[in-house]
Every structure is written in structure tokens, then in C-alpha cells.
Amino acid sequence: MRLLGLAMLGTAILAATPAFASPTLQGSYGDWRVYARYDGDQKLCYVVSGAKSKSPSSVRHGDIYFLVANWKSGEAFEQPSFKADFPLKKDRPPKIRVGGSNFPMYTSANEAFVAERNDEIGLIREMRAGSTMRVDAVSIRGTNVSYTFSLRGVTAALKKAKDSCA
């Protein structure tokens, strides 16, 4: 059930369809934006930032995002995810590095999630303390890609998202 909910999360966050209300900007904090939206009666609040650098430069990456979501229901709290503009290789899931800490993920099509709640908590802690975050991934075609995200403003953005879904 959690996997299904997680897979729907990325779609609900970034895709504006008639079934989902359009996201409303709640605030901007450094390189992070806070949004809220409704999926029926369910309120979802999330922070999002685009990749600051994309490697290799010879590849068309498309839009690359990192998100941290809260559901008012409590189904998710500070749940990190990575969203690519292309399918990810399932047997070589992305890895996140913040400072000296690494966090493994698992994939669902073009999204990746941290599998264990303790790792999610550790990642959020490192994001609050760090200045940059790197995500290394492999496309379904086998291309190794790497993305760097600024963590400037993430602490204030996370607080705003939590408050918006309280």
C-alpha cells in the first residue's frame, strides 16, 4: 500500500489533472518552494527544488526535481522523493549523498523513494544541516546521470510545509 501511495504522490504533486486541484504556492525559501494541493479531501503539502547542475552535459535530462511531502492525514511526513523526466533503471536505483552520508533509494518508473523510515529521517536531518545534495541515478537506457541540489532554504521550507498541513 505504501508503494502505491508513494507512486501516486509524485503524480499528484507534479501533474495538474482534473482529478487534482492545482497546487498553490505557500512560500519561497532560498532554492526551495512550498506548495499545497488537495486530492479530493486529502491535503498534501510539499517542498520542491530543481536540480542546480545536471551531468553529463551531453544528455537531455528534462525537468529534474527533489521533493519532500507531508500529507495532512499523516500518511506521509517529511517523505523525500526524486523525480526524473525519464524512466529509471529498476535494478540500479538512485543514491543520495549529503555531506558524508549516503541514502539508498528504490525506483517506481521515473521516481525514486527512500525505502526505510529511519533513512528518511536521517536524510532530512542531513538536508537541514548540509549545503548541497547529490543524486546519482541510471536511466533505463543505462546512462549514468548525476544531479546536484542546493539545500539553501530547505529548513524554512520544511517548516512551512509542516505548518501548512498541520
C-alpha positions as CSV (number, residue, x, y, z in Angstrom):
1,M,0.0,0.0,0.0
2,R,2.8,2.4,0.9
3,L,4.4,1.8,-2.6
4,L,1.1,2.6,-4.3
5,G,0.6,5.7,-2.2
6,L,4.2,6.8,-3.0
7,A,3.8,6.3,-6.7
8,M,0.6,8.3,-6.7
9,L,2.4,11.0,-4.6
10,G,4.7,12.2,-7.4
11,T,1.9,12.1,-9.9
12,A,-0.4,14.1,-7.6
13,I,2.3,16.6,-6.9
14,L,3.6,17.5,-10.3
15,A,0.8,16.7,-12.7
16,A,-2.2,19.0,-12.9
17,T,-5.2,16.9,-14.0
18,P,-8.9,17.4,-13.5
19,A,-8.8,14.9,-10.6
20,F,-6.3,17.0,-8.6
21,A,-6.6,20.6,-7.6
22,S,-3.8,22.9,-8.9
23,P,-1.0,23.4,-6.4
24,T,-1.0,26.7,-4.5
25,L,2.4,28.4,-3.7
26,Q,2.7,28.7,0.0
27,G,6.1,30.4,0.0
28,S,9.6,30.5,-1.4
29,Y,12.7,29.9,0.8
30,G,16.1,30.1,-0.9
31,D,16.1,27.5,-3.6
32,W,13.0,25.7,-2.3
33,R,9.3,26.3,-3.0
34,V,6.4,25.2,-0.8
35,Y,3.1,24.1,-2.3
36,A,-0.2,22.8,-1.0
37,R,-2.9,21.0,-3.0
38,Y,-5.9,18.8,-2.5
39,D,-6.6,15.3,-3.8
40,G,-10.2,15.1,-3.0
41,D,-10.4,15.7,0.7
42,Q,-6.8,14.9,1.3
43,K,-4.4,17.9,1.7
44,L,-0.8,17.5,0.6
45,C,1.9,19.9,1.3
46,Y,5.4,19.6,-0.2
47,V,8.7,21.4,-0.8
48,V,10.3,21.1,-4.2
49,S,13.6,22.2,-5.8
50,G,15.0,21.7,-9.3
51,A,18.5,20.4,-9.9
52,K,21.2,23.1,-10.0
53,S,23.5,21.0,-12.1
54,K,23.0,18.1,-14.4
55,S,25.7,15.7,-15.6
56,P,26.7,14.6,-18.2
57,S,26.1,17.8,-20.2
58,S,25.7,15.7,-23.4
59,V,22.4,14.2,-22.2
60,R,18.9,15.7,-22.5
61,H,17.8,15.5,-18.8
62,G,14.5,17.3,-18.9
63,D,13.0,18.5,-15.6
64,I,14.6,17.0,-12.5
65,Y,13.1,17.6,-9.1
66,F,13.6,16.7,-5.5
67,L,10.6,16.8,-3.2
68,V,9.7,16.3,0.5
69,A,6.0,15.7,1.1
70,N,3.6,15.9,4.1
71,W,0.0,14.6,4.0
72,K,-2.4,16.2,6.4
73,S,-3.8,12.7,7.2
74,G,-0.3,11.7,8.5
75,E,0.0,9.1,5.7
76,A,3.4,10.7,4.9
77,F,5.5,13.1,7.0
78,E,8.7,14.6,5.5
79,Q,8.8,11.9,2.9
80,P,11.6,12.6,0.4
81,S,11.5,11.6,-3.3
82,F,13.3,12.2,-6.5
83,K,11.5,12.7,-9.8
84,A,13.2,12.4,-13.2
85,D,11.9,13.3,-16.7
86,F,12.7,9.7,-17.8
87,P,12.3,6.1,-16.6
88,L,15.0,5.0,-14.1
89,K,16.7,1.6,-14.2
90,K,15.0,-0.6,-11.6
91,D,18.0,-2.8,-10.7
92,R,20.3,0.3,-10.2
93,P,18.3,2.7,-8.1
94,P,19.4,6.2,-7.3
95,K,21.6,7.0,-4.4
96,I,21.6,10.3,-2.4
97,R,24.6,11.8,-0.9
98,V,24.6,14.7,1.6
99,G,27.9,15.5,3.3
100,G,29.4,12.2,4.2
101,S,26.1,10.3,4.4
102,N,24.6,8.1,1.7
103,F,21.0,7.0,1.3
104,P,19.8,4.2,-0.9
105,M,16.5,4.5,-2.8
106,Y,14.1,2.3,-4.8
107,T,12.5,3.2,-8.1
108,S,9.0,3.3,-9.4
109,A,9.1,4.3,-13.1
110,N,10.6,7.8,-13.2
111,E,10.5,8.4,-9.4
112,A,12.7,7.2,-6.5
113,F,11.9,6.9,-2.8
114,V,13.9,6.2,0.3
115,A,12.8,2.7,1.4
116,E,13.2,2.9,5.2
117,R,11.6,5.5,7.5
118,N,14.8,5.7,9.6
119,D,16.8,6.6,6.4
120,E,14.1,9.2,5.5
121,I,14.6,10.8,9.0
122,G,18.4,10.7,8.6
123,L,18.2,12.2,5.1
124,I,16.0,15.1,6.3
125,R,18.4,15.7,9.2
126,E,21.4,15.8,6.8
127,M,19.5,18.1,4.4
128,R,18.8,20.6,7.2
129,A,22.5,20.6,8.1
130,G,24.0,20.4,4.6
131,S,24.6,22.9,1.8
132,T,24.3,20.6,-1.2
133,M,22.8,17.2,-2.1
134,R,23.8,14.9,-4.9
135,V,21.6,12.3,-6.5
136,D,23.3,9.7,-8.8
137,A,21.0,7.6,-11.0
138,V,20.9,5.4,-14.1
139,S,18.4,5.8,-16.8
140,I,16.5,2.8,-18.2
141,R,18.8,3.1,-21.2
142,G,21.9,2.7,-18.9
143,T,23.1,6.2,-18.9
144,N,24.7,7.3,-15.6
145,V,23.5,10.7,-14.6
146,S,24.2,12.9,-11.6
147,Y,22.3,15.9,-10.2
148,T,23.2,18.5,-7.5
149,F,20.6,20.3,-5.5
150,S,21.1,23.3,-3.3
151,L,19.9,23.0,0.2
152,R,19.7,26.7,0.8
153,G,16.3,27.4,2.4
154,V,15.3,23.8,2.9
155,T,14.9,24.1,6.7
156,A,12.5,27.0,6.5
157,A,10.6,25.4,3.6
158,L,10.2,22.2,5.5
159,K,8.8,24.1,8.5
160,K,6.3,26.0,6.3
161,A,5.2,22.7,4.6
162,K,4.7,21.1,8.1
163,D,2.7,24.1,9.3
164,S,0.6,24.3,6.1
165,C,-0.5,20.7,6.6
166,A,-1.0,20.8,10.4
